[in-house]
């Protein structure tokens, strides 16, 4: 049975959610502070963490960064902080998904199921993807180019892995927002474009001189294997 760590300082909400999650077949541990949550993740790593941001000891966003620094456990943040910029910061800091308060137990259960399904897809995926001299190790969540490690943050890696798994296929920005960022698409492409720009720098390419990433303006992005130019021997 999936194990859930619930981090919520409101005892009434915590009790209600523990009951709902337990009735749905989850094994639940519940704590009320960020430091207790960090200890739980270190000692008994759960299958998923539900992290409230309004904690009494450490700001939830800071707790998220601390947790992500030590663990790759899926994290769903529960926040009353609305606004696209806040959500983008949380996702870029390492959250796998988010819920805006107030939310129902059914909504939380659906998000937990979705996160666990996505994590399961990584387990059954091929151990590595190779595109030319680019190698993406899905098990270790690491990538190398020409044998040298790439310094990628969480979303950069997930974006690169998603595109590489669909090499030579045009992927729309809407699909990337919905499948990599797990957000509803609202017509904004800035987040995708910024991450593509960061990836390009780390892959040693530019929009004017692409190597792996081909962008069709207004359509989408495709990862391709670089063409090897034939060598012309001097006469």
C-alpha positions as CSV (number, residue, x, y, z in Angstrom):
1,X,0.0,0.0,0.0
2,X,1.3,3.5,-0.8
3,X,2.7,5.4,2.2
4,X,1.8,9.1,2.6
5,X,3.5,11.7,4.8
6,X,1.0,14.4,5.6
7,X,2.6,17.7,6.9
8,X,-0.2,19.9,8.3
9,X,-0.2,22.0,11.5
10,X,-4.0,22.4,11.8
11,X,-5.0,19.4,13.9
12,X,-8.6,19.3,12.6
13,X,-7.6,19.3,9.0
14,X,-4.8,16.8,9.7
15,X,-7.3,14.4,11.4
16,X,-9.8,14.7,8.6
17,X,-7.2,14.1,5.9
18,X,-5.6,11.1,7.8
19,X,-9.0,9.5,8.0
20,X,-9.8,10.0,4.3
21,X,-6.4,8.8,3.1
22,X,-6.5,5.8,5.4
23,X,-10.0,4.9,4.2
24,X,-8.7,5.1,0.6
25,X,-6.0,2.4,1.4
26,X,-3.0,4.6,2.2
27,X,-0.6,4.1,5.1
28,X,-0.4,7.6,6.6
29,X,2.1,9.3,8.9
30,X,1.1,12.8,10.0
31,X,3.3,15.6,11.5
32,X,2.7,19.2,12.3
33,X,6.1,20.8,11.7
34,X,8.7,21.1,9.0
35,X,11.5,19.7,11.1
36,X,9.4,16.6,12.0
37,X,8.7,16.1,8.3
38,X,12.4,16.3,7.4
39,X,13.2,13.7,10.0
40,X,10.5,11.4,8.7
41,X,11.7,11.7,5.1
42,X,15.2,10.9,6.2
43,X,14.4,7.9,8.5
44,X,11.3,6.5,6.8
45,X,11.0,7.7,3.2
46,X,7.3,7.7,2.2
47,X,6.0,7.2,-1.3
48,X,4.6,10.7,-1.4
49,X,4.6,13.9,0.8
50,X,1.7,16.3,1.1
51,X,3.3,19.5,2.4
52,X,1.4,22.4,3.8
53,X,3.2,25.7,3.3
54,X,1.9,27.5,6.4
55,X,4.0,25.7,9.0
56,X,4.8,27.1,12.5
57,X,8.6,26.5,12.5
58,X,9.9,26.8,9.0
59,X,8.3,28.4,6.0
60,X,6.9,25.6,3.8
61,X,8.7,26.9,0.7
62,X,12.0,26.7,2.6
63,X,11.1,23.2,3.9
64,X,10.4,22.1,0.3
65,X,13.9,23.2,-0.8
66,X,15.4,21.5,2.2
67,X,13.5,18.3,1.6
68,X,14.3,18.3,-2.1
69,X,18.0,18.7,-1.3
70,X,18.1,15.4,0.4
71,X,15.3,13.3,-1.3
72,X,13.7,12.7,-4.6
73,X,10.3,11.7,-3.0
74,X,7.3,13.1,-4.8
75,X,6.0,16.2,-3.1
76,X,2.5,17.8,-3.4
77,X,2.4,21.3,-1.8
78,X,-0.8,22.6,-0.3
79,X,-0.9,26.4,-0.5
80,X,-3.3,29.3,0.0
81,X,-0.8,31.4,-2.1
82,X,-2.5,31.9,-5.4
83,X,-1.0,33.4,-8.4
84,X,1.0,32.0,-11.3
85,X,4.4,33.3,-10.2
86,X,4.1,31.7,-6.8
87,X,3.1,28.4,-8.3
88,X,5.9,28.5,-10.8
89,X,8.4,29.2,-8.0
90,X,7.2,26.2,-6.0
91,X,7.3,23.9,-9.0
92,X,10.8,25.1,-10.0
93,X,11.9,24.6,-6.3
94,X,11.0,20.9,-6.6
95,X,7.3,20.4,-6.1
96,X,5.7,17.7,-8.2
97,X,2.2,19.1,-8.0
98,X,0.2,21.5,-5.9
99,X,-3.3,22.0,-4.4
100,X,-4.8,25.4,-3.7
101,X,-6.6,25.7,-0.3
102,X,-9.4,24.9,0.4
103,X,-9.5,21.5,-1.3
104,X,-11.5,18.3,-0.8
105,X,-10.1,15.0,0.3
106,X,-11.3,13.6,-3.1
107,X,-9.2,16.2,-4.9
108,X,-6.1,15.3,-2.8
109,X,-6.6,11.6,-3.4
110,X,-6.8,12.2,-7.2
111,X,-3.5,14.3,-7.1
112,X,-1.8,11.6,-5.1
113,X,-2.9,8.9,-7.5
114,X,-1.6,11.0,-10.5
115,X,1.8,11.6,-8.9
116,X,2.2,7.9,-8.0
117,X,1.3,6.9,-11.6
118,X,3.9,9.3,-13.0
119,X,6.5,7.9,-10.6
120,X,5.6,4.4,-11.6
121,X,6.2,5.4,-15.3
122,X,9.8,6.3,-14.4
123,X,10.3,2.9,-12.7
124,X,9.2,1.0,-15.9
125,X,11.0,3.3,-18.3
126,X,14.2,2.3,-20.0
127,X,17.2,2.8,-17.7
128,X,18.7,5.4,-20.1
129,X,18.0,7.3,-23.2
130,X,20.8,8.0,-25.7
131,X,20.6,10.6,-28.5
132,X,23.9,11.0,-30.2
133,X,26.5,11.9,-27.5
134,X,23.7,12.9,-25.1
135,X,22.9,10.2,-22.4
136,X,20.0,10.6,-20.0
137,X,20.1,8.1,-17.0
138,X,16.5,7.9,-15.8
139,X,17.3,5.8,-12.8
140,X,20.0,8.1,-11.5
141,X,18.3,11.3,-12.8
142,X,21.5,12.4,-14.4
143,X,22.6,13.4,-17.9
144,X,25.9,13.6,-19.7
145,X,27.0,15.2,-22.9
146,X,30.1,13.9,-24.7
147,X,30.8,12.0,-21.5
148,X,30.7,15.1,-19.3
149,X,28.0,15.5,-16.6
150,X,25.3,18.2,-17.2
151,X,24.4,20.4,-14.3
152,X,20.6,20.3,-14.6
153,X,18.0,21.3,-12.1
154,X,15.0,19.2,-11.5
155,X,12.7,20.7,-14.2
156,X,15.5,20.9,-16.7
157,X,16.2,17.2,-16.3
158,X,12.5,16.3,-16.6
159,X,12.0,18.5,-19.6
160,X,15.1,17.0,-21.3
161,X,14.0,13.5,-20.5
162,X,10.5,14.1,-21.8
163,X,11.7,15.4,-25.1
164,X,14.4,12.8,-25.5
165,X,11.8,10.0,-24.9
166,X,9.9,11.5,-27.9
167,X,12.9,12.2,-30.1
168,X,12.1,13.4,-33.6
169,X,8.6,14.2,-32.5
170,X,7.2,17.7,-32.3
171,X,5.9,18.3,-28.8
172,X,3.6,21.3,-28.2
173,X,4.2,23.8,-25.4
174,X,0.7,22.9,-24.1
175,X,1.7,19.3,-23.7
176,X,4.9,20.2,-21.9
177,X,3.0,22.5,-19.5
178,X,0.5,19.8,-18.7
179,X,2.8,16.8,-18.6
180,X,6.1,18.1,-17.3
181,X,4.9,21.0,-15.1
182,X,1.5,19.3,-14.3
183,X,-0.3,22.6,-14.7
184,X,-3.4,23.5,-16.7
185,X,-2.5,25.3,-19.9
186,X,-3.6,28.9,-19.9
187,X,-1.8,30.1,-23.1
188,X,1.4,31.2,-21.3
189,X,4.6,29.8,-22.8
190,X,7.1,31.8,-20.8
191,X,8.1,29.0,-18.4
192,X,8.8,26.5,-21.2
193,X,10.7,29.1,-23.3
194,X,12.9,30.0,-20.3
195,X,13.7,26.4,-19.5
196,X,14.5,25.7,-23.2
197,X,16.9,28.6,-23.2
198,X,18.6,27.3,-20.1
199,X,18.8,23.8,-21.6
200,X,20.3,25.2,-24.8
201,X,23.1,26.9,-22.9
202,X,24.0,23.7,-21.0
203,X,23.8,21.7,-24.2
204,X,26.3,24.1,-25.9
205,X,23.8,25.5,-28.5
206,X,21.8,28.5,-29.2
207,X,18.6,29.4,-31.1
208,X,20.7,30.6,-34.0
209,X,22.8,27.5,-34.0
210,X,20.7,24.6,-32.6
211,X,22.2,21.2,-32.0
212,X,19.6,19.0,-30.2
213,X,16.6,21.3,-29.7
214,X,14.6,22.5,-32.7
215,X,11.9,25.0,-32.1
216,X,9.1,25.7,-34.5
217,X,7.7,29.0,-33.5
218,X,4.0,28.8,-32.5
219,X,4.0,25.0,-32.9
220,X,6.4,23.3,-30.5
221,X,9.8,21.8,-29.7
222,X,11.5,18.7,-31.0
223,X,14.7,17.0,-29.8
224,X,16.7,15.5,-32.6
225,X,20.0,13.7,-33.0
226,X,22.6,16.2,-34.3
227,X,23.7,15.6,-37.9
228,X,27.3,14.6,-38.4
229,X,28.7,16.6,-41.2
230,X,30.9,14.6,-43.6
231,X,34.5,15.2,-43.2
232,X,36.2,16.5,-46.3
233,X,39.8,15.4,-46.6
234,X,42.2,17.9,-48.1
235,X,43.7,17.0,-51.5
